[in-house]
Every structure is written in structure tokens, then in C-alpha cells.
Amino acid sequence: MRAAESLDRVRVLNSEEMEHTVRRIAYEILDKYGDRSMAFVGIHTRGVVFADRVYQVVSEKNSCLSKGTLDITLYRDDQDNLGAAAAVKSSAIPFDVQGSFIILFDDVLYTGRTVRAAIDELIDYGRPARIELAVLIDRGNRELPICPNYTGRYVRTEARERVRVRFRETDSEDAVYLLREGAEE
């Protein structure tokens, strides 16, 4: 067992595996769409970082890309549970959503409720031609019928477990951890 791991905290991806996963997803997108015009939209906070990393790889071969960010806080169906401490970030969609091909990025897909909120917000900007979903980690246990088009890794979890994605841009390391109930982050 690695030094950073215990029975309550297991590393799912290390830095090199994350980089490989980002590149694989980028190449899947390129293989499917080539130089087609598209927009990458990341869900705050770590979905934005994930989208930026894939964007960097895809933009080397496709110059017809746009980027945007979404803060879905006001679109969530559990706002009562967030309390007054919920920090609202700004959404930035600097392209015309109407008729656009959009790939939505999130770090972890669990119940599907975050993605539903993001789609609701995107549609308030216009009617895209298509929305696809890219996630770094799919942990199963969906409550809504949402399925990713691009998945970095599938990690089957239980409700009492958590998946914690850490990016150096936001957390000073690149790693994904599975945290069991009571584990320290």
C-alpha cells in the first residue's frame, strides 16, 4: 500500500494516470469529431480544470474550439441543503449556444443531478445542436438517466463513500482518491 493510502483513503489515479486519461479523452474527441467546430464547457470548479486540460490537447489539432464555464449553484435542486455559505461563481459562455455542439465537463458523475442542472442552465442561453458529457470519474449510482459520452475511469462506489479529485491548479496535486466514511480529506 502506498504511503498516501490507508484503508479509509485509496488513490484511484495518480498524476501520470490522470495525464494519460486526459489525453485519451482528448483523442477520443478528436477521433470522433476531428476539426469540427465545438465548445467545451466546464462545471465549476474542477470540471473547469478538466475541460481546460482536454482543451489544451484538442486545440493542438483543432482550431475551431470555444470554451466556457458554468456555475450551477442557482440551478441545483438541493439549494436548501447548501446553506448561506454556498459561494456563487460566475458562468461565462462567450459563444452563441444556439445551434452549437457542446461538450460538458465535470470531474465526478454520481447521481446525475449536477449535470441536469448544467443542462438546464445551458438551455437558458439557447438551444444547442448537441450536448455531450465528459467525466473524469463515473462512480455509478445514478438517480437520473444521464450517461457520459467520455469517461476517464469507472469507480463503483457506495453512498457512504466519496470520490475526491485533486488538480494542482486547485489543490496543489494531481490525484483521485476514494474516501470511505469518516476518512480525512
Contact map, one row per residue, 1 for C-alpha under 8 A:
11101100000000000000000000000000000000000000000000000000000000000000000000000000000000000000000000000000000000000000000000000000000000000000000000000000000000000000000000000000000000000
11111000000000000000000000000000000000000000000000000000000000000000000000000000000000000000000000000000000000000000000000000000000000000000000000000000000000000000000000000000000000000
11111100000000000000000000000000000000000000000000000000000000000000000000000000000000000000000000000000000000000000000000000000000000000000000000000000000000000000000000000000000000000
01111100111000000000000000000000000000000000000000000000000000000000000000000000000000000000000000000000000000000000000000000000000000000000000000000000000000000000000000000000000000000
11111111111000000000000000000000000000000000000000000000000000000000000000000000000000000000000000000000000000000000000000000000000000000000000000000000000000000000000000000000000000000
10111111110000000000000000000000000000000000000000000000000000000000000000000000000000000000000000000000000000000000000000000000000000000000000000000000000000000000000000000000000000000
00001111110000000000000000000000000000000000000000000000000000000000000000000000000000000000000000000000000000000000000000000000000000000000000000000000000000000000000000000000000100000
00001111110000000000000000000000000000000000000000000000000000000000000000000000000000000000000000000000000000000000000000000000000000000000000000000000000000000000000000000000011111100
00011111111000000000000000000000000000000000000000000000000000000000000000000000000000000000000000000000000000000000000000000000000000000000000000000000000000000000000000000000111100110
00011111111100000000000000000000000000000000000000000000000000000000000000000000000000000000000000000000000000000000000000000000000000000000000000000000000000000000000000000000111000000
00011000111111000000000000000000000000000000000000000000000000000000000000000000000000000000000000000000000000000000000000000000000000000000000000000000000000000000000000000011110000000
00000000011111000000000000000000000000000000000000000000000000000000000000000000000000000000000000000000000000000000000000000000000000000000000000000000000000000000000000000011110000000
00000000001111111100000000000000000000000000000000000000000000000000000000000000000000000000000000000000000000000000000000000000000000000000000000000000000000000000000000000011100000000
00000000001111111100000000000000000000000000000000000000000000000000000000000000000000000000000000000000000000000000000000000000000000000000000000000000000000000000000000000111000000000
00000000000011111110000000000000000000000000000000000000000000000000000000000000000000000000000000000000000000000000000000000000000000000000000000000000000000000000000000001110000000000
00000000000011111111000000000000000000000000000000000000000000000000000000000000000000000000000000000000000000000000000000000000000000000000000000000000000000000000000000000000000000000
00000000000011111111100000000000000000000000000000000000000000000000000000000000000000000000000000000000000000000000000000000000000000000000000000000000000000000000000000000000000000000
00000000000011111111110000000000000000000000000000000000000000000000000000000000000000000000000000000000000000000000000000000000000000000000000000000000000000000000000000000110000000000
00000000000000111111111000000000000000000000000000000000000000000000000000000000000000000000000000000000000000000000000000000000000000000000000000000000000000000000000000000000000000000
00000000000000011111111100000000000000000000000000000000000000000000000000000000000000000000000000000000000000000000000000000000000000000000000000000000000000000000000000000000000000000
00000000000000001111111110000000000000000000000000000000000000000000000000000000000000000000000000000000000000000000000000000000000000010000000000000001100000000000000000000000000000000
00000000000000000111111111000000000000000000000001001100000000000000000000000000000000000000000000000000000000000000000000000000000000010000000000000001000000000000000000000000000000000
00000000000000000011111111100000000000000000000000000100100000000000000000000000000000000000000000000000000000000000000000000000000000000000000000000000000000000000000000000000000000000
00000000000000000001111111110000000000000000000000000000000000000000000000000000000000000000000000000000000000000000000000000000000000000000000000000000000000000000000000000000000000000
00000000000000000000111111111000000000000000000000000100000000000000000000000000000000000000000000000000000000000000000000000000000001000000000000000111000000000000000000000000000000000
00000000000000000000011111111100000000000000000000000110110000000000000000000000000000000000000000000000000000000000000000000000000000000000000000000000000000000000000000000000000000000
00000000000000000000001111111110000000000000000000000000010000000000000000000000000000000000000000000000000000000000000000000000000000000000000000000000000000000000000000000000000000000
00000000000000000000000111111111000000000000000000000000000000000000000000000000000000000000000000000000000000000000000000000000000000000000000000000100000000000000000000000000000000000
00000000000000000000000011111111110000000000000000000000010000000000000000000000000000000000000000000000000000000000000000000000000000000000000000000000000000000000000000000000000000000
00000000000000000000000001111111111000000000000000000000010010000000000000000000000000000000000000000000000000000000000000000000000000000000000000000000000000000000000000000000000000000
00000000000000000000000000111111110000000000000000000000000000000000000000000000000000000000000000000000000000000000000000000000000000000000000000000000000000000000000000000000000000000
00000000000000000000000000011111110000000000000000000000000000000000000000000000000000000000000000000000000000000000000000000000000000000000000000000000000000000000000000000000000000000
00000000000000000000000000001111111100000000000000000000000000000000000000000000000000000000000000000000000000000000000000000000000000000000000000000000000000000000000000000000000000000
00000000000000000000000000001111111100000000000000000000000011000000000000000000000000000000000000000000000000000000000000000000000000000000000000000000000000000000000000000000000000000
00000000000000000000000000000100111110000000000000000000000011110000000000000000000000000000000000000000000000000000000000000000000000000000000000000000000000000000000000000000000000000
00000000000000000000000000000000111111000000000000000000000001010000000000000000000000000000000000000000000000000000000000000000000000000000000000000000000000000000000000000000000000000
00000000000000000000000000000000001111100000000000000000000000011000000000000000000000000000000000001000000000000000000000000000000000000000000000000000000000000000000000000000000000000
00000000000000000000000000000000000111110000000000000000000000011100000000000000000000000000000000011110000000000000000000000000000000000000000000000000000000000000000000000000000000000
00000000000000000000000000000000000011111000000000000000000000001111000000000000000000000000000000011110000000000000000000000000000000000000000000000000000000000000000000000000000000000
00000000000000000000000000000000000001111100000000100010000000001111000000000000000000000000000000000111100000000000000000000000000000000000000000000000000000000000000000000000000000000
00000000000000000000000000000000000000111110000100100000000000000011110000000000000000000000000000000111100000000000000000000000000000000000000000000000000000000000000000000000000000000
00000000000000000000000000000000000000011111111111110000000000000001110000000000000000000000000000000001110000000000000000000000000000000000000000000000000000000000000000000000000000000
00000000000000000000000000000000000000001111111100000000000000000000111100000000000000000000000000000001110000000000010000000000000000000000000000000000000000000000000000000000000000000
00000000000000000000000000000000000000000111111100000000000000000000111100000000000000001000000000000000000000000000000000000000000000000000000000000000000000000000000000000000000000000
00000000000000000000000000000000000000000111111110000000000000000000000000000000000000000000000000000000000000000000000000000000000000000000000000000000000000000000000000000000000000000
00000000000000000000000000000000000000000111111111000000000000000000000000000000000000000000000000000000011000000000000000000000000000000000000000000000000000000000101001000000000000000
00000000000000000000000000000000000000000111111111100000000000000000000000000000000000000000000000000000111000000000000000000000000000000000000000000000000000000000000000000000000000000
00000000000000000000000000000000000000001111111111110000000000000000100000000000000000000000000000000000110000000000000000000000000000000000000000000000000000000000000000000000000000000
00000000000000000000000000000000000000000100111111111000000000000000000000000000000000000000000000000000000000000000000000000000000000000000000000000000000000000000001010000000000000000
00000000000000000000010000000000000000000100011111111100000000000000000000000000000000000000000000000000111000000000000000000000000000010000000000000000000000000000000000000000000000000
00000000000000000000000000000000000000011100001111111110000000000000000000000000000000000000000000000000110000000000000000000000000000000000000000000000000000000000000000000000000000000
00000000000000000000000000000000000000000100000111111111000000000000000000000000000000000000000000000000000000000000000000000000000000000000000000000000000000000000000000000000000000000
00000000000000000000010000000000000000000000000011111111100000000000000000000000000000000000000000000000000000000000000000000000000000000000000000000000000000000000000000000000000000000
00000000000000000000011011000000000000000000000001111111110000000000000000000000000000000000000000000000000000000000000000000000000000000000000000000000000000000000000000000000000000000
00000000000000000000000001000000000000010000000000111111111000001000000000000000000000000000000000000000000000000000000000000000000000000000000000000000000000000000000000000000000000000
00000000000000000000000000000000000000000000000000011111111100000000000000000000000000000000000000000000000000000000000000000000000000000000000000000000000000000000000000000000000000000
00000000000000000000001001000000000000000000000000001111111110000000000000000000000000000000000000000000000000000000000000000000000000000000000000000000000000000000000000000000000000000
00000000000000000000000001101100000000000000000000000111111111000000000000000000000000000000000000000000000000000000000000000000000000000000000000000000000000000000000000000000000000000
00000000000000000000000000000000000000000000000000000011111111111000000000000000000000000000000000000000000000000000000000000000000000000000000000000000000000000000000000000000000000000
00000000000000000000000000000000000000000000000000000001111111100000000000000000000000000000000000000000000000000000000000000000000000000000000000000000000000000000000000000000000000000
00000000000000000000000000000100011000000000000000000000111111100000000000000000000000000000000000000000000000000000000000000000000000000000000000000000000000000000000000000000000000000
00000000000000000000000000000000011100000000000000000000011111111000000000000000000000000000000000000000000000000000000000000000000000000000000000000000000000000000000000000000000000000
00000000000000000000000000000000001000000000000000000000001111111000000000000000000000000000000000000000000000000000000000000000000000000000000000000000000000000000000000000000000000000
00000000000000000000000000000000001111000000000000000000001001111100000000000000000000000000000000000000000000000000000000000000000000000000000000000000000000000000000000000000000000000
00000000000000000000000000000000000011110000000000000010001001111110000000000000000000000000000000000000000000000000000000000000000000000000000000000000000000000000000000000000000000000
00000000000000000000000000000000000001110000000000000000000000011111000000000000000000000000011000000000000000000000000000000000000000000000000000000000000000000000000000000000000000000
00000000000000000000000000000000000000111000000000000000000000001111100000000000000000000000110000000000000000000000000000000000000000000000000000000000000000000000000000000000000000000
00000000000000000000000000000000000000111100000000000000000000000111110000000000000000000011111000000000000000000000000000000000000000000000000000000000000000000000000000000000000000000
00000000000000000000000000000000000000001111000100000000000000000011111000000000000000000111100000000000000000000000000000000000000000000000000000000000000000000000000000000000000000000
00000000000000000000000000000000000000001111000000000000000000000001111100000000000000000111100000000000000000000000010010000000000000000000000000000000000000000000000000000000000000000
00000000000000000000000000000000000000000011000000000000000000000000111111000000000000011110000000000000000000000000010000000000000000000000000000000000000000000000000000000000000000000
00000000000000000000000000000000000000000011000000000000000000000000011111110000000000000000000000000000000000000100110010000000000000000000000000000000000000000000000000000000000000000
00000000000000000000000000000000000000000000000000000000000000000000001111110010000001010000000000000000000000000000000000000000000000000000000000000000000000000000000000000000000000000
00000000000000000000000000000000000000000000000000000000000000000000001111110010000000010000000000000000000000000000000000000000000000000000000000000000000000000000000000000000000000000
00000000000000000000000000000000000000000000000000000000000000000000000111111000000000000000000000000000000000000000110110000000000000000000000000000000000000000000000000000000000000000
00000000000000000000000000000000000000000000000000000000000000000000000111111110000000000000000000000000000000001100100000000000000000000000000000000000000000000000000000000000000000000
00000000000000000000000000000000000000000000000000000000000000000000000000111110000000000000000000000000000000001000100000000000000000000000000000000000000000000000000000000000000000000
00000000000000000000000000000000000000000000000000000000000000000000000000011111110000000000000000000000000000000000000000000000000000000000000000000000000000000000000000000000000000000
00000000000000000000000000000000000000000000000000000000000000000000000011011111111000000000000000000000000000000000000000000000000000000000000000000000000000000000000000000000000000000
00000000000000000000000000000000000000000000000000000000000000000000000000000111111000000000000000000000000000000000000000000000000000000000000000000000000000000000000000000000000000000
00000000000000000000000000000000000000000000000000000000000000000000000000000111111000000000000000000000000000000000000000000000000000000000000000000000000000000000000000000000000000000
00000000000000000000000000000000000000000000000000000000000000000000000000000111111111000000000000000000000000000000000000000000000000000000000000000000000000000000000000000000000000000
00000000000000000000000000000000000000000000000000000000000000000000000000000011111111000000000000000000000000000000000000000000000000000000000000000000000000000000000000000000000000000
00000000000000000000000000000000000000000000000000000000000000000000000000000000011111000000000000000000000000000000000000000000000000000000000000000000000000000000000000000000000000000
00000000000000000000000000000000000000000000000000000000000000000000000000000000011111100000000000000000000000000000000000000000000000000000000000000000000000000000000000000000000000000
00000000000000000000000000000000000000000000000000000000000000000000000010000000011111110000000000000000000000000000000000000000000000000000000000000000000000000000000000000000000000000
00000000000000000000000000000000000000000000000000000000000000000000000000000000000011111000000000000000000000000000000000000000000000000000000000000000000000000000000000000000000000000
00000000000000000000000000000000000000000000000000000000000000000000001011000000000001111100000000000000000000000000000000000000000000000000000000000000000000000000000000000000000000000
00000000000000000000000000000000000000000001000000000000000000000000001000000000000000111110000000000000000000000000000000000000000000000000000000000000000000000000000000000000000000000
00000000000000000000000000000000000000000000000000000000000000000000111000000000000000011111000000000000000000000000000000000000000000000000000000000000000000000000000000000000000000000
00000000000000000000000000000000000000000000000000000000000000000001111000000000000000001111100000000000000000000000000000000000000000000000000000000000000000000000000000000000000000000
00000000000000000000000000000000000000000000000000000000000000000001110000000000000000000111110000000000000000000000000000000000000000000000000000000000000000000000000000000000000000000
00000000000000000000000000000000000000000000000000000000000000000011110000000000000000000011111110000000000000000000000000000000000000000000000000000000000000000000000000000000000000000
00000000000000000000000000000000000000000000000000000000000000000111000000000000000000000001111100000000000000000000000000000000000000000000000000000000000000000000000000000000000000000
00000000000000000000000000000000000000000000000000000000000000000101000000000000000000000000111110000000000000000000000000000000000000000000000000000000000000000000000000000000000000000
00000000000000000000000000000000000000000000000000000000000000000000000000000000000000000000111111110000000000000000000000001100000000000000000000000000000000000000000000000000000000000
00000000000000000000000000000000000000000000000000000000000000000000000000000000000000000000101111110000000000000000000001101111000000000000000000000000000000000000000000000000000000000
00000000000000000000000000000000000000000000000000000000000000000000000000000000000000000000000111110000000000000000000000001111100000000000000000000000000000000000000000000000000000000
00000000000000000000000000000000000000000000000000000000000000000000000000000000000000000000000111111000000000000000000000000111110000000000000000000000000000000000000000000000000000000
00000000000000000000000000000000000001100000000000000000000000000000000000000000000000000000000111111100000000000000000000000011110000000000000000000000000000000000000000000000000000000
00000000000000000000000000000000000011100000000000000000000000000000000000000000000000000000000000111110000000000000000000000001111000000000000000000000000000000000000000000000000000000
00000000000000000000000000000000000001111000000000000000000000000000000000000000000000000000000000011111000000000000000000000001011100000000000000000000000000000000000000000000000000000
00000000000000000000000000000000000001111000000000000000000000000000000000000000000000000000000000001111100000000000000000000000001111000000000000000000000000000000000000000000000000000
00000000000000000000000000000000000000011110000000000000000000000000000000000000000000000000000000000111110000000000000000000000001111000000000000000000000000000000000000000000000000000
00000000000000000000000000000000000000011110001101100000000000000000000000000000000000000000000000000011111000000000000000000000000011100000000000000000000000000000000000000000000000000
00000000000000000000000000000000000000000110011101100000000000000000000000000000000000000000000000000001111110000010000000000000000011110000000000000000000000000000000000000000000000000
00000000000000000000000000000000000000000000011001000000000000000000000000000000000000000000000000000000111110000000000000000000000000111000000000000000000000000000100000000000000000000
00000000000000000000000000000000000000000000000000000000000000000000000000000000000000000000000000000000011111000000000000000000000000111110000000000000000000000010100000000000000000000
00000000000000000000000000000000000000000000000000000000000000000000000000000000000000000000000000000000011111110010000000000000000000101111000000000000000000000000000000000000000000000
00000000000000000000000000000000000000000000000000000000000000000000000000000000000000000000000000000000000111111000000000000000000000000111110000000000000000000000000000000000000000000
00000000000000000000000000000000000000000000000000000000000000000000000000000000000000000000000000000000000011111100000000000000000000000001111100000000000000000000000000000000000000000
00000000000000000000000000000000000000000000000000000000000000000000000000000000000000000000000000000000000011111111000000000000000000000000011111000000000000000000000000000000000000000
00000000000000000000000000000000000000000000000000000000000000000000000000011000000000000000000000000000000001111111100000000000000000000000001100000000000000000000000000000000000000000
00000000000000000000000000000000000000000000000000000000000000000000000100010000000000000000000000000000000000111111110000000000000000000000000000000000000000000000000000000000000000000
00000000000000000000000000000000000000000000000000000000000000000000000000000000000000000000000000000000010010011111111000000000000000000000000001000000000000000000000000000000000000000
00000000000000000000000000000000000000000000000000000000000000000000000000000000000000000000000000000000000000011111111100000000000000000000000000000000000000000000000000000000000000000
00000000000000000000000000000000000000000000000000000000000000000000000100111000000000000000000000000000000000001111111110000000000000000000000000000000000000000000000000000000000000000
00000000000000000000000000000000000000000010000000000000000000000000011100100000000000000000000000000000000000000111111111000000000000000000000000000000000000000000000000000000000000000
00000000000000000000000000000000000000000000000000000000000000000000000000000000000000000000000000000000000000000011111111100000000000000000000000000000000000000000000000000000000000000
00000000000000000000000000000000000000000000000000000000000000000000000000100000000000000000000000000000000000000001111111110000000000000000000000000000000000000000000000000000000000000
00000000000000000000000000000000000000000000000000000000000000000000010100100000000000000000000000000000000000000000111111111000000000000000000000000000000000000000000000000000000000000
00000000000000000000000000000000000000000000000000000000000000000000000000000000000000000000000010000000000000000000011111111110000000000000000000000000000000000000000000000000000000000
00000000000000000000000000000000000000000000000000000000000000000000000000000000000000000000000010000000000000000000001111111111000000000000000000000000000000000000000000000000000000000
00000000000000000000000000000000000000000000000000000000000000000000000000000000000000000000000000000000000000000000000111111110000000000000000000000000000000000000000000000000000000000
00000000000000000000000000000000000000000000000000000000000000000000000000000000000000000000000111000000000000000000000011111110000000000000000000000000000000000000000000000000000000000
00000000000000000000000000000000000000000000000000000000000000000000000000000000000000000000000111100000000000000000000001111111000000000000000000000000000000000000000000000000000000000
00000000000000000000000000000000000000000000000000000000000000000000000000000000000000000000000011110000000000000000000001111111100000000000000000000000000000000000000000000000000000000
00000000000000000000000000000000000000000000000000000000000000000000000000000000000000000000000011111100000000000000000000100111111000000000000000000000000000000000000000000000000000000
00000000000000000000000000000000000000000000000000000000000000000000000000000000000000000000000001111000000000000000000000000011111000000000000000000000000000000000000000000000000000000
00000000000000000000000000000000000000000000000000000000000000000000000000000000000000000000000000111100000000000000000000000001111100000000000000000000000000000000000000000000000000000
00000000000000000000000000000000000000000000000000000000000000000000000000000000000000000000000000001111000000000000000000000001111110000000000000000000000000000000000000000000000000000
00000000000000000000000000000000000000000000000000000000000000000000000000000000000000000000000000000111000000000000000000000000011111000000000000011000000000000000000000000000000000000
00000000000000000000000000000000000000000000000000000000000000000000000000000000000000000000000000000011110000000000000000000000001111100000000000111100000000000000000000000000000000000
00000000000000000000000010000000000000000000000000000000000000000000000000000000000000000000000000000011110000000000000000000000000111110000000000011110000000000000000000000000000000000
00000000000000000000000000000000000000000000000000000000000000000000000000000000000000000000000000000000111110000000000000000000000011111100000000010111000000000000000000000000000000000
00000000000000000000110000000000000000000000000001000000000000000000000000000000000000000000000000000000011100000000000000000000000001111100000000000011100000000000000000000000000000000
00000000000000000000000000000000000000000000000000000000000000000000000000000000000000000000000000000000001110000000000000000000000000111110000000000011111000000000000000000000000000000
00000000000000000000000000000000000000000000000000000000000000000000000000000000000000000000000000000000000111000000000000000000000000111111000000000011111100000000000000000000000000000
00000000000000000000000000000000000000000000000000000000000000000000000000000000000000000000000000000000000111000000000000000000000000001111100000000000011110000010000000000000000000000
00000000000000000000000000000000000000000000000000000000000000000000000000000000000000000000000000000000000011100000000000000000000000000111110000000000011110000000000000000000000000000
00000000000000000000000000000000000000000000000000000000000000000000000000000000000000000000000000000000000001100000000000000000000000000011111000000000000011100000000000000000000000000
00000000000000000000000000000000000000000000000000000000000000000000000000000000000000000000000000000000000001110000000000000000000000000001111111000000000000000000000000000000000000000
00000000000000000000000000000000000000000000000000000000000000000000000000000000000000000000000000000000000000111000000000000000000000000000111110000000000000000000000000000000000000000
00000000000000000000000000000000000000000000000000000000000000000000000000000000000000000000000000000000000000111000000000000000000000000000011111000000000000000000000000000000000000000
00000000000000000000000000000000000000000000000000000000000000000000000000000000000000000000000000000000000000010000000000000000000000000000011111100000000000000000000000000000000000000
00000000000000000000000000000000000000000000000000000000000000000000000000000000000000000000000000000000000000010010000000000000000000000000010111110000000000000000000000000000000000000
00000000000000000000000000000000000000000000000000000000000000000000000000000000000000000000000000000000000000000000000000000000000010000000000011111000000000000000000000000000000000000
00000000000000000000000000000000000000000000000000000000000000000000000000000000000000000000000000000000000000000000000000000000000111100000000001111110000000000000000000000000000000000
00000000000000000000000000000000000000000000000000000000000000000000000000000000000000000000000000000000000000000000000000000000000111000000000000111110000000000000000000000000000000000
00000000000000000000000010010000000000000000000000000000000000000000000000000000000000000000000000000000000000000000000000000000000011100000000000011111000000000000000000000000000000000
00000000000000000000000010000000000000000000000000000000000000000000000000000000000000000000000000000000000000000000000000000000000001111100000000011111110000000000000000000000000000000
00000000000000000000110010000000000000000000000000000000000000000000000000000000000000000000000000000000000000000000000000000000000000111100000000000111110000000000000000000000000000000
00000000000000000000100000000000000000000000000000000000000000000000000000000000000000000000000000000000000000000000000000000000000000011100000000000011111000000000000000000000000000000
00000000000000000000000000000000000000000000000000000000000000000000000000000000000000000000000000000000000000000000000000000000000000001111000000000011111100000000000000000000000000000
00000000000000000000000000000000000000000000000000000000000000000000000000000000000000000000000000000000000000000000000000000000000000001111000000000000111110000000000000000000000000000
00000000000000000000000000000000000000000000000000000000000000000000000000000000000000000000000000000000000000000000000000000000000000000111000000000000011111000000000000000000000000000
00000000000000000000000000000000000000000000000000000000000000000000000000000000000000000000000000000000000000000000000000000000000000000011100000000000001111101100000000000000000000000
00000000000000000000000000000000000000000000000000000000000000000000000000000000000000000000000000000000000000000000000000000000000000000000100000000000000111111000000000000000000000000
00000000000000000000000000000000000000000000000000000000000000000000000000000000000000000000000000000000000000000000000000000000000000000000100000000000000011111100000000000000000000000
00000000000000000000000000000000000000000000000000000000000000000000000000000000000000000000000000000000000000000000000000000000000000000000000000000000000001111100000000000000000110000
00000000000000000000000000000000000000000000000000000000000000000000000000000000000000000000000000000000000000000000000000000000000000000000000000000000000011111110000000000000011110000
00000000000000000000000000000000000000000000000000000000000000000000000000000000000000000000000000000000000000000000000000000000000000000000000000000000000010111111000000000000011110000
00000000000000000000000000000000000000000000000000000000000000000000000000000000000000000000000000000000000100000000000000000000000000000010000000000000000000001111100000000001111000000
00000000000000000000000000000000000000000000000000000000000000000000000000000000000000000000000000000000000000000000000000000000000000000000000000000000000000000111110000000001111000001
00000000000000000000000000000000000000000000010000000000000000000000000000000000000000000000000000000000001100000000000000000000000000000000000000000000000000000011111000000111100000000
00000000000000000000000000000000000000000000000000000000000000000000000000000000000000000000000000000000000000000000000000000000000000000000000000000000000000000001111101111111000000000
00000000000000000000000000000000000000000000010010000000000000000000000000000000000000000000000000000000000000000000000000000000000000000000000000000000000000000000111111111110000000000
00000000000000000000000000000000000000000000000000000000000000000000000000000000000000000000000000000000000000000000000000000000000000000000000000000000000000000000011111111100000000000
00000000000000000000000000000000000000000000000010000000000000000000000000000000000000000000000000000000000000000000000000000000000000000000000000000000000000000000001111111000000000000
00000000000000000000000000000000000000000000010000000000000000000000000000000000000000000000000000000000000000000000000000000000000000000000000000000000000000000000011111110000000000000
00000000000000000000000000000000000000000000000000000000000000000000000000000000000000000000000000000000000000000000000000000000000000000000000000000000000000000000011111111100000000000
00000000000000000000000000000000000000000000000000000000000000000000000000000000000000000000000000000000000000000000000000000000000000000000000000000000000000000000011111111100000000000
00000000000000100000000000000000000000000000000000000000000000000000000000000000000000000000000000000000000000000000000000000000000000000000000000000000000000000000011110111110000000000
00000000000001100100000000000000000000000000000000000000000000000000000000000000000000000000000000000000000000000000000000000000000000000000000000000000000000000000111100111111000000000
00000000001111100100000000000000000000000000000000000000000000000000000000000000000000000000000000000000000000000000000000000000000000000000000000000000000000000000111000001111100000000
00000000001111000000000000000000000000000000000000000000000000000000000000000000000000000000000000000000000000000000000000000000000000000000000000000000000000000011110000000111110000000
00000000111110000000000000000000000000000000000000000000000000000000000000000000000000000000000000000000000000000000000000000000000000000000000000000000000000000011100000000011111000000
00000001111100000000000000000000000000000000000000000000000000000000000000000000000000000000000000000000000000000000000000000000000000000000000000000000000000001111000000000001111100000
00000001110000000000000000000000000000000000000000000000000000000000000000000000000000000000000000000000000000000000000000000000000000000000000000000000000000001111000000000000111111111
00000011100000000000000000000000000000000000000000000000000000000000000000000000000000000000000000000000000000000000000000000000000000000000000000000000000000011100000000000000011111100
00000001000000000000000000000000000000000000000000000000000000000000000000000000000000000000000000000000000000000000000000000000000000000000000000000000000000011100000000000000001111100
00000001000000000000000000000000000000000000000000000000000000000000000000000000000000000000000000000000000000000000000000000000000000000000000000000000000000000000000000000000001111110
00000001100000000000000000000000000000000000000000000000000000000000000000000000000000000000000000000000000000000000000000000000000000000000000000000000000000000000000000000000001111111
00000000100000000000000000000000000000000000000000000000000000000000000000000000000000000000000000000000000000000000000000000000000000000000000000000000000000000000000000000000001001111
00000000000000000000000000000000000000000000000000000000000000000000000000000000000000000000000000000000000000000000000000000000000000000000000000000000000000000001000000000000001000111
